[in-house]
Amino acid sequence: MSKNAENAGDPVEKAPGAPGDSADWLTVEDVLVLPTMAGAQLVAGGGGLHLPVELTNVMEVPDILPWVKERELLLTTGYPLREKPEELSGLLRRLKERGVSAICIKPGRYLEGIPAGALETAEEIDLPLISLGDGVGFDEIIHDVLTHSLALQSRQMRRTERTLRELVDVVIRGGSLEDLCAALGERVGAGAVITSVDGRVRTASQPPAHSAPLTALPCFDGSGRFIVEAEAAGEARGSGPLWWGNVRIEAGARSLGHIAAFADRPLTAADFHLIEQTAAAAALVITRDQSIAAVESKYRADFVLEVLRGHITSAEQVLAHAGSLGWRLDRPLSVAVAEIDPETDGTEAENKRTMQELFTAAWTRVVSHDDPQAAVVGSGDQVILLLRAEPAEQILERLRGYSGEVRGQGGGGRREFSVGVSRPADHVERLAGAYQEAMRAVEVGRQLSHGRGLSHFDSLGVYRLLLQVGEQEELRRFAREVLGPLADDDRPENAGLRETLQALLDHSLNVAETARALFFHYNTLRYRITKLERMVGPFTTDPNLRLALALALQITRLP
């Protein structure tokens, strides 16, 4: 379409200085220079000349308030106030509260003049008060405002279409989120950011003219995370010098993140429309990148899982293939497994994939910074790490640091998880056994630490022995036989009694120390001991029974 054809429907020529030339809406100042407003005079409220005008209304009844709308130009002859002109001052305040942009009064027939009190009020609240000339009709003003508003909307629609084409071109050319973020930041004025679902900044763009970091704004926390839980999508925020707003990036029912734009003025509906368009383009880029990454990630994960299952036909081929992926498996390795706690994970089903990708990406980023040749792959709710081997205390310290970063600024999605690590494996063919050790460590650690465990297989103590028993049901049968009625979970008090029994065993049956540890009165604990012996037998005098009880209590905590 030619430029002339595009402009053929414009009711107004866009010459410099024409109403709305530099904005997406008419302002009160623009209205004052319309042809039909010749002879009109601003008599008060000049501080509100920047207010937008989208609609017009005529006030010829006293109870106009229920019918007025925001961004409205109100026209009146003053007829409703002819008997009580002094009420105009209070009416102006209520109209301001309702979002009216300006009041045009035609004095003479019903009001001899605008009361001084009304002029003072309009000036105080920055509500433009305009005195109309005698030769203008309300219908002419309404027509003129509507004509120019439609012209601006038409121009905005063409710009929207052009912007959408440009954004689609970015995607088609293989552009990145950085390209989209830069384009949005330039159009809105002060910058833009694209974040993950939980607000971690993936990319940001800021024009050179705005040097202050966006992350210093109150919509970011101390770690630089956009506070998505406090920033409502589609809502303009801020009060200067910068304003901002965000929308969700979605693909169907899946949430992919957020995109926020910043400006040195309040954001408008047109700005949010632009942000939404950019979010749609960002969704295309993210899903495209995720599709590519999913194929690559599955390829890597399948290779690692085959090794960990012991499906190795040639160790040399495995080492060579791992080397082509940037991994060193020809060194002593420890297998670590980080697994999301299923009991505390409240992630909605449609967002599971996105959150797992975040979890895997966070571990990859954190580990590769410290050990670039380590293998890191995601599988289901797990992330599997093949790390250079170290003594137990040292590798636990490393993993403690990794876990802290993933939970904190690493962007792991703020979900609870546990980590288990194996003993060192000195050859690639021994990784399968090491993986089983890591799995056992993470399972036991999660049970013992309520979803935030960090366990080395060598630190499992008696659990290492118990987990070697092939028939786990036999262990549970043993626990039920030893604990008797105390093993019954149907009675709420039994859990407390088992805790008391464990504390007594931990303190070598020292009643005073156990009472202090449990914050019990000494006599209360003596009563509980008597009750326990009626249930499980004379454990205070039978060392073999104490050993059996200690094992049974540990079995009840097995995963």
C-alpha positions as CSV (number, residue, x, y, z in Angstrom):
1,M,0.0,0.0,0.0
2,S,1.4,3.4,-0.9
3,K,1.8,6.2,1.5
4,N,-0.9,8.2,-0.1
5,A,-3.3,5.3,0.0
6,E,-2.5,4.8,3.7
7,N,-3.3,8.4,4.5
8,A,-6.4,8.7,2.2
9,G,-8.8,8.1,5.1
10,D,-7.2,10.6,7.4
11,P,-9.7,13.4,8.3
12,V,-6.9,15.6,9.5
13,E,-3.6,16.6,7.8
14,K,-0.8,15.9,10.2
15,A,1.1,19.1,9.9
16,P,3.6,20.0,12.6
17,G,1.8,21.5,15.6
18,A,-1.5,19.9,14.6
19,P,-3.6,18.4,17.5
20,G,-2.2,15.1,18.6
21,D,0.9,15.4,16.4
22,S,3.2,14.0,19.0
23,A,0.9,11.8,21.0
24,D,-1.6,9.0,20.7
25,W,-4.5,11.0,22.1
26,L,-5.9,14.5,22.1
27,T,-5.1,16.6,25.1
28,V,-7.0,19.5,26.6
29,E,-4.3,21.7,25.0
30,D,-5.0,20.2,21.6
31,V,-8.8,20.7,22.0
32,L,-8.2,24.4,22.7
33,V,-6.7,24.9,19.2
34,L,-9.5,23.1,17.3
35,P,-11.3,25.3,14.8
36,T,-14.6,25.0,16.6
37,M,-12.9,26.3,19.8
38,A,-12.2,29.7,18.3
39,G,-13.1,32.3,21.0
40,A,-12.8,29.8,23.8
41,Q,-10.7,30.9,26.8
42,L,-8.9,28.9,29.5
43,V,-10.0,30.7,32.7
44,A,-8.5,28.3,35.3
45,G,-6.8,24.9,35.8
46,G,-3.9,25.4,33.4
47,G,-1.9,22.6,35.2
48,G,-4.2,20.1,33.6
49,L,-3.7,21.0,29.9
50,H,-1.8,17.7,29.4
51,L,-4.8,15.6,30.4
52,P,-6.1,13.3,27.6
53,V,-9.5,13.7,25.9
54,E,-11.1,10.7,24.4
55,L,-14.8,11.4,24.8
56,T,-17.3,14.3,25.1
57,N,-20.4,14.6,27.1
58,V,-23.1,17.3,27.7
59,M,-24.2,18.2,31.2
60,E,-27.8,19.4,31.3
61,V,-29.0,17.6,34.4
62,P,-27.9,18.1,38.0
63,D,-27.1,14.4,38.6
64,I,-24.4,14.0,35.9
65,L,-21.9,12.2,38.1
66,P,-23.1,8.6,37.4
67,W,-22.8,9.2,33.7
68,V,-19.4,10.8,33.3
69,K,-16.3,8.8,32.3
70,E,-12.6,9.1,32.6
71,R,-10.8,11.2,30.0
72,E,-14.0,13.1,29.1
73,L,-14.6,16.6,28.0
74,L,-17.7,17.9,29.7
75,L,-19.8,20.6,28.0
76,T,-22.5,22.6,29.8
77,T,-24.5,25.8,29.6
78,G,-24.7,25.9,33.4
79,Y,-28.4,25.2,33.3
80,P,-28.4,22.6,36.1
81,L,-26.6,25.2,38.3
82,R,-28.6,28.2,37.4
83,E,-30.2,28.5,40.9
84,K,-27.2,27.5,42.9
85,P,-24.0,28.6,41.0
86,E,-22.0,28.3,44.3
87,E,-22.3,24.5,44.0
88,L,-20.1,24.5,41.0
89,S,-17.0,24.4,43.2
90,G,-17.9,21.2,44.9
91,L,-19.1,19.6,41.6
92,L,-15.6,20.3,40.1
93,R,-13.9,18.3,42.8
94,R,-16.2,15.4,42.3
95,L,-15.8,15.5,38.6
96,K,-12.0,15.5,39.1
97,E,-12.3,12.4,41.2
98,R,-14.2,10.7,38.4
99,G,-11.4,11.4,36.0
100,V,-13.0,14.1,33.9
101,S,-10.3,15.9,31.9
102,A,-11.9,19.4,31.4
103,I,-15.1,21.4,31.8
104,C,-16.4,23.8,29.1
105,I,-19.0,26.3,30.2
106,K,-21.0,28.6,28.0
107,P,-21.9,31.5,30.3
108,G,-24.5,34.1,29.6
109,R,-27.9,32.6,29.3
110,Y,-28.1,30.6,32.6
111,L,-24.9,31.7,34.4
112,E,-23.9,35.3,34.2
113,G,-20.3,34.4,34.9
114,I,-18.2,31.6,36.4
115,P,-18.1,32.0,40.2
116,A,-14.8,33.0,41.7
117,G,-14.9,30.0,44.1
118,A,-15.1,27.7,41.1
119,L,-12.1,29.4,39.5
120,E,-10.1,29.0,42.6
121,T,-11.0,25.3,42.9
122,A,-10.2,24.5,39.3
123,E,-6.8,26.2,39.7
124,E,-6.2,24.2,42.9
125,I,-7.0,20.8,41.5
126,D,-5.6,21.4,38.0
127,L,-8.9,20.8,36.3
128,P,-9.1,22.9,33.1
129,L,-12.1,25.3,33.1
130,I,-12.9,26.7,29.7
131,S,-15.2,29.5,28.9
132,L,-16.8,29.1,25.5
133,G,-17.7,31.8,23.0
134,D,-21.3,32.5,22.0
135,G,-21.0,31.4,18.4
136,V,-20.1,27.7,18.9
137,G,-22.5,24.8,19.2
138,F,-21.9,21.8,21.3
139,D,-22.6,19.5,18.3
140,E,-19.7,21.1,16.4
141,I,-17.3,20.6,19.3
142,I,-18.4,17.0,19.7
143,H,-17.9,16.4,16.0
144,D,-14.5,18.1,15.9
145,V,-13.2,16.1,18.9
146,L,-14.5,12.8,17.5
147,T,-13.0,13.5,14.1
148,H,-9.5,14.2,15.4
149,S,-9.8,11.2,17.9
150,L,-10.6,8.9,15.0
151,A,-7.7,10.3,13.0
152,L,-5.3,9.5,15.9
153,Q,-6.8,6.1,16.3
154,S,-6.3,5.4,12.6
155,R,-2.7,6.5,12.8
156,Q,-2.2,4.4,15.9
157,M,-3.6,1.3,14.2
158,R,-1.3,1.7,11.2
159,R,1.6,2.1,13.5
160,T,0.5,-1.0,15.4
161,E,0.3,-3.0,12.2
162,R,3.8,-1.7,11.2
163,T,5.2,-2.6,14.6
164,L,3.7,-6.1,14.4
165,R,5.2,-6.6,11.0
166,E,8.6,-5.5,12.3
167,L,8.4,-7.9,15.3
168,V,7.4,-10.8,13.1
169,D,10.3,-10.0,10.9
170,V,12.6,-10.2,13.9
171,V,11.3,-13.7,14.6
172,I,11.4,-14.9,11.0
173,R,15.0,-13.7,10.6
174,G,15.9,-15.8,13.7
175,G,16.2,-12.8,16.0
176,S,16.6,-13.2,19.7
177,L,14.9,-12.0,22.9
178,E,17.7,-9.4,23.1
179,D,16.5,-8.0,19.7
180,L,12.9,-7.8,20.8
181,C,13.8,-6.3,24.1
182,A,15.9,-3.6,22.4
183,A,13.1,-2.8,20.0
184,L,10.6,-2.4,22.8
185,G,12.9,-0.3,24.9
186,E,13.5,2.1,22.1
187,R,9.8,2.5,21.3
188,V,8.6,3.0,24.9
189,G,11.6,5.2,25.8
190,A,13.4,4.2,28.9
191,G,14.1,0.5,28.5
192,A,12.6,-3.0,28.8
193,V,13.3,-6.4,30.4
194,I,12.3,-9.9,29.7
195,T,12.2,-12.2,32.7
196,S,11.6,-15.9,33.5
197,V,8.3,-17.0,35.1
198,D,9.6,-16.2,38.6
199,G,11.0,-12.8,37.6
200,R,14.7,-13.6,36.9
201,V,16.0,-11.2,34.2
202,R,16.8,-13.0,31.0
203,T,17.7,-9.9,29.0
204,A,17.4,-6.2,29.4
205,S,17.8,-3.2,27.2
206,Q,18.2,0.4,28.2
207,P,18.9,3.5,25.9
208,P,22.2,5.3,26.7
209,A,20.2,8.4,27.8
210,H,18.9,6.5,30.8
211,S,22.0,5.6,32.8
212,A,20.3,4.7,36.1
213,P,20.0,0.9,36.4
214,L,16.4,-0.3,36.0
215,T,17.0,-2.9,38.7
216,A,17.3,0.0,41.3
217,L,13.5,0.6,40.9
218,P,11.2,-0.7,43.6
219,C,9.7,-3.3,41.2
220,F,13.0,-5.3,41.6
221,D,14.3,-7.0,44.7
222,G,17.8,-6.8,46.1
223,S,18.9,-9.7,43.9
224,G,17.7,-8.0,40.7
225,R,14.6,-10.1,40.4
226,F,11.5,-8.5,39.0
227,I,8.9,-9.0,41.7
228,V,6.2,-10.7,39.6
229,E,4.1,-11.6,42.6
230,A,3.7,-7.9,43.5
231,E,3.6,-6.4,40.0
232,A,0.1,-7.0,38.5
233,A,0.2,-7.7,34.7
234,G,-1.4,-5.0,32.6
235,E,-1.2,-2.4,35.3
236,A,0.7,0.9,35.0
237,R,3.0,1.5,37.9
238,G,5.4,4.2,39.1
239,S,5.3,7.8,40.0
240,G,8.4,9.3,38.4
241,P,11.0,9.7,37.2
242,L,10.2,6.3,35.6
243,W,6.9,4.5,35.1
244,W,6.6,0.9,34.1
245,G,4.2,-1.9,33.4
246,N,4.4,-5.6,32.5
247,V,2.4,-8.3,30.7
248,R,2.8,-12.1,30.8
249,I,4.5,-14.0,28.0
250,E,2.2,-17.0,27.3
251,A,1.9,-19.8,24.8
252,G,-1.6,-21.1,25.2
253,A,-2.0,-22.1,28.9
254,R,1.7,-22.1,29.5
255,S,3.4,-19.2,31.2
256,L,6.8,-18.5,29.7
257,G,7.8,-15.3,31.6
258,H,7.1,-11.6,31.8
259,I,8.0,-8.6,29.7
260,A,8.2,-5.2,31.3
261,A,8.7,-1.8,29.7
262,F,9.8,1.5,31.3
263,A,9.2,5.1,30.3
264,D,9.8,8.6,31.6
265,R,6.0,9.3,31.5
266,P,2.9,7.3,32.5
267,L,2.3,4.3,30.3
268,T,-0.8,4.4,28.1
269,A,-3.1,1.9,26.6
270,A,-1.1,2.2,23.4
271,D,2.1,1.3,25.3
272,F,0.5,-1.8,26.8
273,H,-0.7,-2.8,23.3
274,L,2.9,-2.6,22.1
275,I,4.1,-4.6,25.1
276,E,1.5,-7.2,24.4
277,Q,2.6,-7.4,20.8
278,T,6.2,-7.8,21.8
279,A,5.2,-10.5,24.4
280,A,3.5,-12.4,21.5
281,A,6.7,-12.2,19.5
282,A,8.7,-13.2,22.5
283,A,6.5,-16.3,23.0
284,L,7.4,-17.3,19.5
285,V,11.1,-16.9,20.1
286,I,11.0,-18.7,23.5
287,T,9.0,-21.6,22.1
288,R,11.3,-21.9,19.1
289,D,14.4,-21.8,21.4
290,Q,12.8,-24.3,23.7
291,S,12.1,-26.7,20.9
292,I,15.7,-26.6,19.8
293,A,17.0,-26.8,23.3
294,A,14.6,-29.7,24.1
295,V,16.0,-31.8,21.2
296,E,19.6,-31.0,22.3
297,S,18.8,-31.6,25.9
298,K,17.1,-34.9,25.3
299,Y,20.0,-36.0,23.2
300,R,22.4,-35.2,26.0
301,A,20.2,-36.6,28.8
302,D,19.6,-39.9,26.9
303,F,23.4,-40.3,26.5
304,V,24.0,-39.7,30.2
305,L,21.1,-42.0,31.3
306,E,22.4,-44.8,29.1
307,V,25.8,-44.5,30.8
308,L,24.2,-44.4,34.2
309,R,22.2,-47.5,33.4
310,G,25.4,-49.4,32.6
311,H,24.6,-49.7,28.8
312,I,28.2,-49.3,27.8
313,T,29.5,-51.3,24.8
314,S,32.8,-49.4,24.6
315,A,34.3,-47.1,27.3
316,E,36.5,-45.5,24.7
317,Q,33.5,-44.5,22.6
318,V,31.7,-43.2,25.6
319,L,34.6,-41.0,26.6
320,A,35.1,-39.8,23.0
321,H,31.4,-38.9,22.6
322,A,31.4,-37.1,26.0
323,G,34.4,-35.1,24.9
324,S,32.5,-34.0,21.8
325,L,29.9,-32.6,24.1
326,G,32.4,-30.8,26.2
327,W,32.4,-33.2,29.1
328,R,35.3,-35.0,30.8
329,L,34.4,-38.5,32.0
330,D,38.0,-39.7,31.9
331,R,38.6,-38.6,35.5
332,P,37.3,-39.7,38.9
333,L,33.7,-38.6,39.2
334,S,31.0,-38.2,41.7
335,V,27.4,-38.5,40.7
336,A,25.0,-35.9,42.3
337,V,21.2,-35.9,41.8
338,A,19.1,-32.8,42.6
339,E,15.4,-33.7,42.8
340,I,12.4,-31.5,43.3
341,D,10.4,-32.4,46.4
342,P,7.0,-33.7,45.1
343,E,5.2,-33.1,48.3
344,T,5.9,-29.3,48.4
345,D,5.9,-28.6,44.7
346,G,2.8,-26.5,43.9
347,T,3.7,-25.9,40.2
348,E,0.6,-26.1,38.0
349,A,0.7,-28.9,35.5
350,E,0.9,-26.6,32.4
351,N,4.0,-24.9,33.8
352,K,5.9,-28.0,34.9
353,R,8.0,-28.1,31.8
354,T,8.9,-24.5,32.0
355,M,9.9,-24.7,35.7
356,Q,11.9,-27.8,35.1
357,E,13.8,-26.1,32.3
358,L,14.5,-23.2,34.6
359,F,15.7,-25.7,37.3
360,T,18.1,-27.4,34.8
361,A,19.3,-24.1,33.4
362,A,20.1,-22.8,36.8
363,W,22.1,-25.8,37.7
364,T,23.9,-25.8,34.4
365,R,24.8,-22.1,34.8
366,V,26.0,-22.5,38.4
367,V,28.0,-25.7,37.9
368,S,29.6,-24.7,34.6
369,H,31.0,-21.6,36.1
370,D,32.9,-23.7,38.6
371,D,33.5,-26.9,36.6
372,P,33.1,-26.3,32.9
373,Q,33.8,-29.9,32.0
374,A,31.1,-31.3,34.3
375,A,28.0,-33.0,32.7
376,V,24.7,-31.5,33.7
377,V,21.4,-32.8,32.3
378,G,17.8,-32.7,33.3
379,S,15.5,-35.7,33.5
380,G,12.0,-35.4,34.7
381,D,12.1,-33.7,38.1
382,Q,15.8,-34.4,38.5
383,V,19.0,-32.7,37.5
384,I,21.9,-35.2,37.2
385,L,25.5,-33.9,37.7
386,L,28.7,-35.7,36.9
387,L,31.3,-33.8,38.9
388,R,35.0,-34.1,39.5
389,A,35.4,-36.3,42.5
390,E,36.6,-34.9,45.9
391,P,36.5,-36.1,49.5
392,A,33.1,-36.2,51.0
393,E,33.3,-32.9,53.1
394,Q,34.7,-30.9,50.1
395,I,32.1,-32.1,47.6
396,L,29.3,-31.5,50.1
397,E,30.6,-28.0,50.6
398,R,30.6,-27.4,46.8
399,L,27.1,-28.7,46.5
400,R,25.9,-26.6,49.4
401,G,27.2,-23.6,47.6
402,Y,25.6,-24.7,44.3
403,S,22.3,-25.3,46.0
404,G,22.4,-21.9,47.6
405,E,22.9,-20.2,44.3
406,V,20.2,-22.1,42.5
407,R,17.8,-21.3,45.3
408,G,18.8,-17.7,45.4
409,Q,20.1,-15.6,42.4
410,G,20.6,-18.6,40.1
411,G,16.9,-18.6,39.0
412,G,16.0,-22.2,39.9
413,G,12.4,-21.4,40.3
414,R,12.1,-21.1,44.1
415,R,11.0,-24.7,44.5
416,E,12.2,-27.0,47.3
417,F,14.7,-29.7,46.3
418,S,17.1,-32.2,47.9
419,V,20.6,-33.3,46.7
420,G,22.3,-36.6,47.0
421,V,25.9,-37.4,46.0
422,S,27.7,-40.7,45.5
423,R,31.1,-42.0,46.5
424,P,33.8,-41.3,43.8
425,A,33.8,-43.6,40.8
426,D,37.2,-44.0,39.3
427,H,36.0,-45.4,35.9
428,V,33.1,-44.6,33.6
429,E,31.8,-48.2,34.0
430,R,31.3,-47.6,37.7
431,L,29.0,-44.6,37.2
432,A,25.9,-46.8,37.2
433,G,26.6,-47.9,40.8
434,A,27.4,-44.3,41.7
435,Y,24.1,-43.2,40.3
436,Q,22.2,-45.7,42.5
437,E,24.1,-44.4,45.5
438,A,23.2,-40.8,44.7
439,M,19.5,-41.8,44.2
440,R,19.5,-43.5,47.6
441,A,21.2,-40.5,49.2
442,V,18.7,-38.0,47.8
443,E,15.7,-40.2,48.8
444,V,16.8,-40.6,52.4
445,G,18.0,-37.0,52.7
446,R,14.6,-35.7,51.5
447,Q,12.8,-37.8,54.1
448,L,15.2,-36.7,56.9
449,S,15.4,-33.0,56.0
450,H,11.8,-32.3,54.8
451,G,12.6,-31.4,51.2
452,R,15.9,-29.6,51.6
453,G,18.3,-32.5,52.1
454,L,22.0,-32.6,51.2
455,S,23.3,-36.1,51.7
456,H,26.5,-38.0,50.8
457,F,26.0,-41.8,50.5
458,D,28.8,-42.3,53.0
459,S,26.9,-40.2,55.6
460,L,23.7,-42.3,55.5
461,G,25.0,-44.4,58.4
462,V,22.7,-47.3,59.2
463,Y,20.5,-46.4,56.2
464,R,23.3,-47.7,53.9
465,L,22.8,-51.1,55.5
466,L,19.0,-51.0,55.5
467,L,18.9,-49.9,51.9
468,Q,20.9,-53.0,50.8
469,V,18.1,-55.2,51.9
470,G,16.3,-56.3,48.8
471,E,12.9,-56.8,50.3
472,Q,11.9,-53.5,51.8
473,E,8.6,-54.9,52.9
474,E,10.5,-57.3,55.2
475,L,12.1,-54.3,56.8
476,R,8.7,-52.7,57.4
477,R,7.3,-55.9,58.8
478,F,10.2,-56.0,61.2
479,A,9.5,-52.5,62.3
480,R,5.8,-53.2,62.9
481,E,6.7,-56.3,64.9
482,V,9.2,-54.5,67.1
483,L,7.1,-51.3,67.6
484,G,3.8,-53.1,68.1
485,P,0.9,-50.7,68.6
486,L,3.4,-47.8,68.4
487,A,3.8,-48.3,64.7
488,D,0.1,-47.5,64.1
489,D,-0.2,-44.1,62.5
490,D,-4.0,-44.0,62.9
491,R,-3.6,-42.7,66.5
492,P,-2.2,-39.2,66.4
493,E,-0.4,-39.6,69.7
494,N,1.8,-42.4,68.4
495,A,4.0,-40.0,66.4
496,G,4.7,-38.0,69.5
497,L,5.5,-41.2,71.5
498,R,7.9,-42.4,68.7
499,E,9.6,-39.0,68.9
500,T,10.0,-39.4,72.7
501,L,11.4,-42.9,72.3
502,Q,13.9,-41.7,69.7
503,A,15.0,-38.8,72.0
504,L,15.5,-41.3,74.9
505,L,17.7,-43.5,72.7
506,D,19.6,-40.5,71.5
507,H,20.4,-39.4,75.1
508,S,21.3,-42.9,76.3
509,L,18.1,-43.1,78.4
510,N,19.2,-40.1,80.5
511,V,15.8,-38.8,81.6
512,A,16.9,-35.4,82.8
513,E,18.7,-34.6,79.5
514,T,15.9,-36.0,77.4
515,A,13.3,-33.9,79.3
516,R,15.3,-30.7,78.7
517,A,15.7,-31.6,75.0
518,L,11.9,-32.2,74.6
519,F,10.9,-29.3,76.9
520,F,9.0,-31.8,79.1
521,H,8.6,-31.8,82.8
522,Y,10.6,-34.6,84.4
523,N,7.5,-36.3,85.8
524,T,5.8,-36.1,82.4
525,L,8.6,-37.9,80.8
526,R,8.6,-40.6,83.5
527,Y,4.9,-41.1,82.7
528,R,5.7,-41.4,79.0
529,I,8.4,-44.0,79.6
530,T,6.0,-46.1,81.6
531,K,3.5,-45.9,78.8
532,L,6.1,-46.8,76.2
533,E,7.3,-49.8,78.1
534,R,3.7,-51.1,78.2
535,M,3.5,-50.7,74.4
536,V,7.0,-52.0,73.3
537,G,8.5,-53.8,76.3
538,P,11.2,-53.2,78.9
539,F,13.6,-51.2,76.7
540,T,15.1,-49.4,79.7
541,T,16.6,-52.7,80.9
542,D,16.9,-54.8,77.7
543,P,19.8,-53.6,75.5
544,N,18.8,-56.0,72.6
545,L,15.3,-54.5,72.6
546,R,16.9,-51.0,72.5
547,L,18.9,-52.0,69.4
548,A,15.8,-53.4,67.7
549,L,13.8,-50.3,68.6
550,A,16.5,-48.0,67.2
551,L,16.6,-50.0,63.9
552,A,12.8,-50.0,63.7
553,L,12.6,-46.3,64.2
554,Q,15.1,-45.7,61.4
555,I,13.1,-48.1,59.1
556,T,9.9,-46.0,59.6
557,R,11.8,-43.0,58.1
558,L,13.0,-44.9,55.0
559,P,11.6,-43.5,51.7
